[in-house]
């Protein structure tokens, strides 16, 4: 019996080691996706919505890069701070902001962008100034609980709600609009993929609040994979978008 439990514990540790390497794969996929989006943006008139989507995938990849570094070399304060800014504060915001520029007038999108960016900038500065509670630090695991100024964590739901409403909600709304006509099948499916892809990292992020960062690593990989699949599916479609600004690219 003792040998069984020891074997089981070793198996769990092996799986944990594998899971902590998942962000490496996510970073590579994000890098490839970023390159594709950058070329799309650069050759199609550099529209604002595509710029923000490109920045979103870049931030996504940089966030998982910090996780990759911790998975390989262990925890460090500078890497943690960057992880918190890129993941908890930026998170899905740039991707959501791309959807805002797609769905709203430029003036409205600029105002919304300015308000959220101000919150993120102030919170980011405070993250870099905050002391670290080293008693809560774990060598191979990232969690916001180590922030000495713990109330900073109350800011993240504000940004995350914004990201959820306009990235996930916006994609579901678009899917609904496209579902009315069969000729938009690819656009309908693509937006569904993006909606679920945007939802998954948020679910994983909620687990980090309880110390289960490994769930986030899995949902991040699944999330960026679905968003990429959604992008590719929509790009194959030859119908006109319901958003006039998208038809200009």
LUMVO-931151 format. One record per atom (N, C-alpha, C): x, y, z. Coordinates in pm, whole numbers, padded with zeros to 5 digits, always signed. Example, Ala and Ser with C-alpha at 12.3 -4.5 7.8 and 13.67 -1.06 7.14 Angstrom:
2
+01319-00569+00780 +01230-00450+00780 +01320-00330+00780 +01285-00225+00708 +01367-00106+00714 +01290+00003+00787 
END
This chain:
249
+00083-00121+00000 +00000+00000+00000 +00087+00126+00000 +00191+00123+00081 +00282+00238+00087 +00347+00264-00048 +00384+00153-00115 +00447+00167-00247 +00351+00224-00349 +00222+00189-00336 +00120+00240-00429 +00107+00390-00417 +00100+00439-00292 +00084+00583-00271 +00208+00658-00318 +00326+00597-00298 +00448+00662-00344 +00450+00671-00495 +00404+00562-00561 +00397+00560-00707 +00298+00664-00757 +00184+00673-00691 +00083+00770-00731 +00134+00912-00715 +00206+00937-00606 +00260+01070-00583 +00363+01104-00688 +00446+01007-00725 +00547+01032-00829 +00480+01060-00964 +00371+00988-00992 +00298+01009-01117 +00239+01149-01123 +00182+01192-01012 +00126+01328-01005 +00235+01431-01027 +00352+01411-00967 +00462+01505-00982 +00510+01511-01126 +00511+01394-01192 +00552+01391-01333 +00454+01470-01420 +00325+01452-01393 +00224+01525-01468 +00234+01675-01441 +00262+01712-01319 +00276+01853-01284 +00394+01915-01358 +00502+01838-01370 +00620+01887-01443 +00586+01912-01589 +00508+01820-01648 +00467+01835-01788 +00378+01958-01805 +00281+01973-01714 +00187+02085-01722 +00261+02219-01713 +00365+02226-01632 +00440+02350-01616 +00523+02384-01740 +00532+02290-01833 +00602+02317-01960 +00506+02355-02071 +00376+02343-02047 +00275+02377-02148 +00288+02521-02197 +00317+02621-02110 +00330+02758-02159 +00435+02776-02268 +00533+02687-02276 +00632+02696-02383 +00563+02678-02517 +00478+02577-02526 +00403+02551-02649 +00308+02666-02680 +00243+02718-02577 +00151+02830-02595 +00224+02953-02648 +00345+02977-02597 +00425+03091-02642 +00463+03077-02788 +00501+02958-02829 +00539+02934-02968 +00419+02957-03061 +00303+02901-03023 +00182+02920-03104 +00144+03067-03112 +00156+03138-03000 +00123+03280-02999 +00217+03358-03089 +00345+03319-03091 +00443+03386-03177 +00409+03369-03324 +00369+03248-03361 +00329+03222-03501 +00204+03302-03536 +00108+03301-03446 -00018+03373-03468 +00007+03523-03477 +00095+03575-03392 +00129+03717-03396 +00186+03756-03532 +00277+03673-03584 +00338+03701-03714 +00233+03706-03825 +00139+03612-03822 +00032+03609-03922 -00056+03733-03912 -00093+03770-03789 -00178+03888-03769 -00106+04017-03809 +00022+04024-03777 +00100+04144-03812 +00104+04163-03963 +00125+04056-04035 +00127+04065-04181 -00009+04105-04235 -00115+04050-04177 -00251+04086-04216 -00275+04235-04194 -00241+04283-04075 -00258+04424-04041 -00176+04513-04133 -00052+04473-04160 +00040+04557-04237 +00002+04565-04384 -00062+04462-04436 -00096+04460-04579 -00240+04501-04607 -00318+04527-04502 -00459+04559-04521 -00497+04698-04468 -00404+04791-04480 -00437+04928-04443 -00420+04963-04297 -00366+04871-04219 -00339+04893-04077 -00461+04944-03999 -00573+04873-04005 -00692+04917-03930 -00672+04900-03780 -00739+04983-03702 -00723+04983-03556 -00761+04850-03493 -00870+04790-03540 -00914+04665-03477 -00811+04554-03493 -00746+04550-03612 -00643+04448-03634 -00516+04479-03554 -00486+04607-03536 -00371+04645-03455 -00386+04594-03312 -00507+04612-03256 -00531+04569-03119 -00534+04418-03107 -00588+04350-03207 -00584+04203-03204 -00439+04153-03210 -00359+04219-03292 -00217+04181-03302 -00145+04204-03170 -00171+04320-03108 -00112+04349-02977 -00162+04249-02872 -00288+04209-02884 -00345+04114-02790 -00275+03980-02793 -00249+03931-02913 -00179+03802-02925 -00033+03816-02880 +00027+03933-02904 +00163+03957-02857 +00168+03953-02704 +00077+04022-02639 +00071+04022-02492 +00042+03883-02439 -00044+03811-02508 -00077+03673-02471 +00051+03590-02469 +00128+03600-02577 +00252+03523-02587 +00358+03565-02487 +00367+03695-02460 +00464+03743-02362 +00424+03696-02222 +00294+03691-02196 +00248+03643-02067 +00283+03497-02045 +00261+03414-02147 +00296+03272-02134 +00447+03252-02138 +00519+03348-02196 +00667+03341-02191 +00716+03352-02048 +00656+03442-01970 +00695+03453-01829 +00665+03323-01755 +00554+03258-01789 +00522+03129-01728 +00624+03022-01769 +00668+03029-01895 +00769+02935-01943 +00900+02952-01867 +00937+03077-01844 +01062+03105-01771 +01055+03047-01630 +00943+03067-01563 +00926+03012-01428 +00927+02859-01431 +00864+02801-01535 +00860+02656-01546 +00997+02595-01566 +01089+02672-01628 +01224+02621-01656 +01322+02657-01545 +01322+02784-01505 +01424+02833-01411 +01371+02865-01272 +01239+02863-01254 +01185+02890-01122 +01140+03035-01106 +01082+03061-00990 +01020+03190-00960 +01123+03300-00940 +01090+03421-00987 +01171+03540-00957 +01077+03660-00954 +01109+03759-00873 +01021+03874-00855 +00997+03951-00985 +01101+03984-01064 +01077+04059-01189 +00985+03985-01285 +01007+03853-01300 +00924+03775-01390 +00780+03769-01339 +00764+03755-01208 +00629+03753-01150 +00556+03883-01180 +00624+03997-01160 +00559+04127-01181 +00514+04141-01327 +00601+04101-01419 +00563+04108-01560 +00448+04012-01591 +00451+03895-01530 +00341+03799-01549 +00209+03857-01503 +00212+03925-01390 +00088+03981-01336 +00035+04092-01426 +00123+04178-01475 +00081+04288-01562 +00028+04233-01695 +00105+04142-01756 +00068+04089-01887 -00055+03999-01881 -00068+03924-01773 -00178+03829-01763 -00299+03882-01690 -00279+03925-01567 -00393+03967-01484 -00449+04103-01524 -00361+04197-01562 -00407+04332-01595 -00437+04348-01744 -00342+04311-01829 -00369+04321-01972 -00462+04207-02014 -00419+04083-01988 -00506+03969-02016 -00569+03977-02154 -00700+03972-02159 -00771+03978-02286 -00807+04118-02331 -00760+04221-02260 -00799+04357-02294 -00768+04397-02438 -00642+04379-02487 -00615+04422-02625 -00703+04351-02727 -00726+04221-02708 -00815+04148-02800 -00956+04204-02794 -01002+04233-02671 -01135+04291-02654 -01143+04429-02718 -01036+04506-02704 -01035+04641-02760 -01041+04636-02912 -00981+04533-02972 -00994+04515-03116 -01139+04498-03157 -01213+04422-03077 -01356+04403-03105 -01434+04532-03086 -01391+04614-02989 -01456+04744-02966 -01440+04834-03088 -01318+04837-03144 -01295+04918-03264 -01370+04864-03384 -01401+04735-03382 -01477+04675-03491 -01625+04710-03481 -01677+04715-03357 -01820+04726-03336 -01870+04868-03311 -01781+04957-03266 -01823+05093-03231 -01752+05195-03321 -01797+05319-03312 -01731+05427-03385 -01592+05449-03326 -01502+05505-03406 -01366+05527-03359 -01363+05619-03238 -01446+05720-03236 -01449+05813-03123 -01488+05741-02994 -01593+05662-03002 -01638+05586-02884 -01531+05488-02840 -01472+05417-02936 -01368+05319-02904 -01246+05386-02841 -01210+05504-02890 -01096+05578-02834 -01120+05616-02688 -01242+05662-02659 -01276+05702-02521 -01271+05580-02428 -01331+05471-02472 -01331+05349-02392 -01190+05298-02370 -01111+05303-02474 -00972+05258-02466 -00893+05342-02366 -00907+05473-02375 -00833+05563-02288 -00863+05539-02141 -00991+05514-02110 -01031+05492-01970 -00968+05365-01914 -00973+05257-01991 -00920+05129-01942 -00768+05131-01938 -00706+05191-02039 -00559+05200-02041 -00508+05278-01919 -00578+05383-01880 -00538+05461-01762 -00539+05372-01637 -00643+05293-01623 -00653+05201-01508 -00537+05101-01510 -00508+05047-01628 -00402+04946-01640 -00265+05006-01610 -00239+05125-01661 -00109+05190-01639 -00086+05217-01491 -00186+05275-01424 -00172+05304-01280 -00152+05176-01201 -00234+05075-01230 -00223+04949-01158 -00089+04881-01185 -00038+04890-01308 +00090+04829-01341 +00205+04892-01263 +00202+05025-01253 +00305+05094-01175 +00302+05047-01030 +00183+05033-00975 +00170+04988-00837 +00216+04844-00819 +00195+04760-00921 +00242+04622-00915 +00394+04618-00904 +00461+04705-00979 +00608+04707-00976 +00662+04772-00849 +00579+04850-00782 +00621+04913-00657 +00585+04829-00534 +00490+04739-00550 +00440+04661-00438 +00549+04570-00380 +00555+04561-00246 +00645+04461-00185 +00593+04320-00213 +00680+04223-00198 +00644+04083-00220 +00639+04010-00085 +00535+03932-00066 +00524+03849+00053 +00593+03716+00023 +00721+03708+00055 +00801+03591+00018 +00760+03465+00094 +00684+03479+00199 +00636+03362+00271 +00537+03281+00187 +00475+03347+00089 +00375+03281+00004 +00430+03238-00132 +00558+03266-00156 +00619+03233-00286 +00643+03083-00296 +00606+03026-00411 +00637+02886-00442 +00732+02884-00561 +00832+02799-00555 +00940+02800-00654 +00892+02791-00798 +00800+02701-00826 +00760+02681-00965 +00619+02723-00998 +00559+02806-00912 +00418+02842-00932 +00398+02992-00919 +00317+03046-01008 +00286+03189-01007 +00146+03211-00950 +00134+03305-00859 +00004+03341-00803 +00009+03485-00753 -00102+03557-00772 -00109+03696-00729 -00113+03713-00579 -00128+03603-00505 -00134+03613-00360 -00007+03668-00297 +00104+03663-00371 +00231+03708-00313 +00244+03860-00314 +00151+03930-00378 +00157+04077-00378 +00135+04130-00236 +00231+04212-00190 +00217+04270-00057 +00099+04364-00047 +00077+04442-00153 -00041+04530-00158 -00156+04449-00218 -00217+04368-00137 -00315+04271-00183 -00439+04334-00247 -00470+04458-00208 -00590+04522-00265 -00574+04553-00413 -00452+04546-00463 -00430+04565-00606 -00506+04460-00687 -00526+04345-00627 -00595+04237-00697 -00742+04269-00722 -00793+04372-00655 -00931+04412-00677 -00949+04486-00809 -00836+04530-00867 -00843+04604-00994 -00867+04508-01111 -00809+04389-01101 -00814+04296-01214 -00956+04261-01260 -01054+04245-01168 -01189+04214-01218 -01247+04322-01308 -01208+04448-01285 -01259+04557-01369 -01218+04537-01514 -01087+04509-01533 -01034+04489-01667 -01087+04358-01726 -01095+04256-01642 -01140+04125-01691 -01286+04128-01734 -01369+04204-01664 -01510+04217-01702 -01521+04287-01837 -01440+04391-01856 -01436+04463-01984 -01398+04366-02096 -01293+04286-02070 -01247+04190-02170 -01353+04085-02199 -01419+04038-02095 -01522+03936-02112 -01639+03989-02196 -01684+04109-02163 -01801+04166-02232 -01774+04185-02380 -01656+04241-02413 -01633+04279-02553 -01558+04174-02635 -01480+04088-02571 -01416+03980-02647 -01511+03861-02658 -01550+03807-02544 -01639+03691-02544 -01780+03730-02587 -01835+03834-02521 -01969+03879-02555 -01978+03928-02699 -01877+04002-02743 -01877+04052-02880 -01874+03940-02982 -01796+03837-02955 -01787+03723-03047 -01918+03645-03050 -01980+03626-02934 -02109+03557-02930 -02217+03639-03003 -02212+03770-02984 -02307+03858-03052 -02291+03848-03204 -02165+03851-03249 -02139+03840-03393 -02185+03705-03446 -02158+03599-03368 -02202+03465-03410 -02354+03461-03425 -02423+03524-03332 -02569+03530-03339 -02615+03602-03466 -02551+03714-03496 -02589+03790-03616 -02566+03708-03743 -02453+03636-03745 -02420+03557-03864 -02504+03430-03874 -02560+03385-03763 -02638+03260-03763 -02769+03274-03840 -02808+03396-03872 -02936+03419-03938 -02936+03380-04086 -02815+03364-04143 -02806+03332-04285 -02699+03225-04305 -02733+03118-04376 -02642+03005-04395 -02516+03041-04474 -02522+03149-04551 -02404+03186-04629 -02290+03234-04539 -02323+03268-04415 -02223+03315-04319 -02174+03203-04227 -02187+03079-04269 -02156+02965-04183 -02015+02975-04123 -01914+03008-04208 -01776+03017-04159 -01758+03130-04058 -01823+03242-04084 -01813+03354-03991 -01883+03320-03859 -01994+03249-03868 -02065+03205-03749 -01977+03112-03665 -01921+03010-03728 -01836+02914-03657 -01710+02981-03603 -01650+03067-03686 -01527+03135-03644 -01548+03218-03519 -01658+03289-03513 -01686+03371-03395 -01717+03286-03272 -01778+03171-03292 -01800+03079-03180 -01668+03030-03125 -01576+02993-03214 -01443+02949-03170 -01374+03059-03090 -01382+03182-03139 -01317+03295-03071 -01382+03319-02935 -01514+03310-02929 -01585+03332-02802 -01541+03232-02695 -01540+03105-02732 -01499+03002-02635 -01350+03012-02605 -01271+03050-02707 -01128+03068-02685 -01098+03183-02590 -01177+03288-02597 -01160+03401-02506 -01210+03371-02367 -01304+03281-02356 -01363+03245-02227 -01271+03157-02143 -01202+03065-02207 -01122+02965-02136 -01013+03023-02045 -00930+03117-02093 -00826+03171-02004 -00885+03241-01882 -01002+03302-01897 -01067+03365-01782 -01106+03263-01677 -01153+03146-01724 -01187+03038-01632 -01061+02989-01561 -00955+02971-01640 -00829+02927-01581 -00773+03028-01483 -00788+03157-01516 -00739+03262-01428 -00808+03262-01294 -00936+03225-01292 -01008+03220-01164 -00951+03113-01073 -00895+03007-01130 -00835+02901-01050 -00705+02946-00984 -00635+03043-01046 -00510+03090-00987 -00533+03159-00853 -00652+03213-00834 -00683+03280-00708 -00683+03181-00591 -00699+03052-00626 -00700+02948-00523 -00572+02865-00526 -00474+02913-00606 -00344+02846-00609 -00329+02739-00715 -00430+02721-00802 -00423+02617-00905 -00384+02680-01039 -00261+02727-01048 -00214+02794-01168 -00205+02698-01286 -00189+02570-01258 -00176+02470-01365 -00300+02467-01455 -00416+02494-01398 -00539+02497-01479 -00529+02609-01582 -00473+02722-01541 -00455+02835-01632 -00366+02797-01750 -00259+02723-01724 -00167+02685-01831 -00239+02604-01940 -00327+02515-01897 -00402+02433-01993 -00503+02517-02069 -00578+02600-01999 -00683+02679-02065 -00623+02786-02156 -00503+02835-02123 -00437+02932-02212 -00404+02869-02346 -00353+02747-02343 -00319+02679-02469 -00445+02651-02550 -00548+02600-02484 -00673+02573-02553 -00736+02702-02605 -00725+02808-02525 -00784+02936-02562 -00723+02995-02688 -00591+03005-02692 -00525+03065-02810 -00543+02975-02931 -00553+02844-02910 -00575+02751-03021 -00712+02775-03084 -00814+02793-03000 -00949+02818-03050 -00960+02954-03117 -00894+03055-03060 -00897+03189-03121 -00830+03185-03259 -00719+03114-03267 -00650+03099-03396 -00738+03025-03496 -00802+02918-03450 -00892+02843-03537 -01007+02931-03584 -01059+03014-03495 -01165+03106-03534 -01120+03205-03637 -01000+03259-03618 -00944+03357-03713 -00927+03293-03851 -00870+03175-03856 -00847+03106-03983 -00980+03074-04052 -01077+03030-03975 -01209+02996-04030 -01275+03118-04093 -01267+03231-04026 -01327+03355-04079 -01251+03403-04201 -01120+03390-04201 -01039+03435-04314 -01070+03358-04442 -01116+03235-04427 -01150+03154-04544 -01283+03197-04606 -01361+03273-04530 -01493+03315-04577 -01480+03426-04680 -01559+03419-04783 -01553+03520-04891 -01673+03615-04890 -01758+03604-04788 -01873+03694-04777 -01829+03824-04710 -01911+03928-04722 -01882+04055-04660 -01918+04051-04511 -01839+04117-04431 -01864+04125-04287 -01984+04215-04259 -02050+04192-04146 -02159+04280-04106 -02105+04413-04054 -01974+04419-04031 -01910+04543-03983 -01839+04610-04099 -01884+04730-04133 -01833+04799-04251 -01683+04822-04244 -01630+04851-04126 -01487+04880-04113 -01403+04758-04151 -01458+04639-04133 -01384+04516-04164 -01379+04492-04314 -01475+04547-04387 -01478+04527-04532 -01381+04618-04606 -01318+04710-04531 -01222+04800-04593 -01083+04739-04601 -01060+04631-04527 -00925+04573-04527 -00911+04465-04635 
END
